[in-house]
Amino acid sequence: MRVEHPFAPVFDSRSRILILGSFPSVRSREEGFYYGHPQNRFWRVLAAVYGESVPVDIPSKKRLLTDHCLALWDAAARCDIEGSKDSSITNAVPTDLRVILDHAPIERVLCNGQTAARLYHCLQEPLTHLPALILPSTSPLNAAWRTERLAGEWGKALI
């Protein structure tokens, strides 16, 4: 099924690190914001890295990002996808990262998992010339990584 990305990137003029996911899950699209599935550990990992409470609503999630000079978006603007399966993504059209890069001093790109990295490396890195660090996915499907271990690995890239 062809799906269009439903929400805007989060960033401000102080954002230095861009975190890219692949494409919002069905649950995230229903919730209206990134990493909306309660079993995805993205927000718990960021909160642990920065020693903050886990944000529970969209304004506090945006605040966690901007307070720490982070930008957040996805690599695909639209794609064919079955449900929420990253492995099913085909015919991806990249997001236009100039929306962020023209307004924020991005120094580093971090990819949340292999699919985000593959999409970024193929579709966007040739234009941005910013290499990306691939971080272990915060998805519940990445069961080999417990939240504490994820926070340790993500913390090395974020701090």
N, C-alpha and C positions, 0 to 999 in steps of 0.2 A: 504494500500500500504506500502510495506517495504521500509524504507528510512534510509540511512546512514548519520550520522552527517557530514556536509561538511567543517567545519573549525576547526582550532586548538584553544586551550585555550589561553587566554591572561593572562600573569603573568610575573614577574621577580623575582630576588632573594630577593627583599624587600617585596614581597606581604605577608600581614598578615591576610587579610580577603578574604575568597573565597565566591563569589556570584555564586549560581547555579540556572540556569533556568531549564526548563524541556527538551525542544527540540526546535530547531529553527522553526519559522513559515515559511510558503511558501514564504512570502515576504522577510523575513530575508535570506532565502536560495537564492532567486533571487538577493538580494542586496549584498550577500557575507559576511555578518557580523551580529553579534548579534543585536537583537531588531531593525530590519530594517523597520518595519512597522511605518509609520509616526504618527499613533495614539497611539502607545505604548509609555508610559511616562517614560520609564527607563532612557533615557539620560537626559530628563528634570529634573527628580527627583535627579539624581546624581549631575547635575550642580547646582541645587538649594541648596542641602545639603552642597556643598563645595563653594558656592558663585562664581561660574564660569559661563562663557557663555556656552550655549548648543552646544556641538560639532556637526559639520555637516558632517565630513568625517571620514573615518576609522582611519587614523593616529591620528586625534585629539581625537577620542573616546578611542583609545588605550592609549594615553597620559593621559587623564583624569583618567583612571583606574590606570596606573602605578605610576602617580604622587601622588596618594593617597594610595599606597600600597595595591591595590585591585587586585584580580585575578578573572577571569570570565570564566565560562564554563557552560555546561549543564549536567544534571544527566544521560541522555540517550545518548549512542553512536549510537544506531540504534534502530528502533522500527517500529511497524506497526501503521500508523496514517492516519486519514482521513483529508486531507487538513492541517489546522493549529489547529485543535481541540485537546487541551490537554486531554479532557474527552474521546477521542477515542484511546488514546495511549494504546497499548497492546504489549506483547512480547518484552518488553524493555530489552536491554542489556546495562549495565552501562558503563559510561566512566571510564577509569582507572585513578583515581585521584592521583595515585602515580606519574604520569607525573608532577603534580604540587607539591604534598606533599614532594617528594624527593628533590626538588630544592628550596623550599620557606618555610619560617617559619610560616605557616598558624596557626593562633590561634583560628579562629572563622569561622564557616560556616553559611552563610545566604541563605535561599531559597526564591526565588522570586515566591511566591504563593504556594498553596496547592499541586499541582501536582508535582512540583519540590521536595517539602518536602516528599511526599509519596514515590517517587522514591528513593530519597536519604536515607530515613529511612529504607526502605526495602532492597535496593541493595548495599548501600555503607557504611552507618554508622557502621554496624557490623565490617567492615574492617578498617575504619579510627579511630573509637572510639572518634570521635569529634561530640558532639551534635550540632544540627542545630537550629537556630532561624528561625521561619517561618514568613516572612514579607508579607504584603498584595501585591498581584500581581499588577504589573504596566500595565497589559494588558488593552486595552480599554473595554474589557468585564467586568472589575471590576469597573463599573460606580458608585458604591456607594462611592468610594474613589476619591475625586478630587486631582489634582496634589499637591496642597499645603498640604493637609492632608497626602498624601503619603510621601512627603518630610519630614514632621515632624516625622512620624513613622520610616522611613528609617534612618533619621538623628540620632535618639536615638541609633540605632544599629551600625551605621558607625563611629560616633564621640566618 
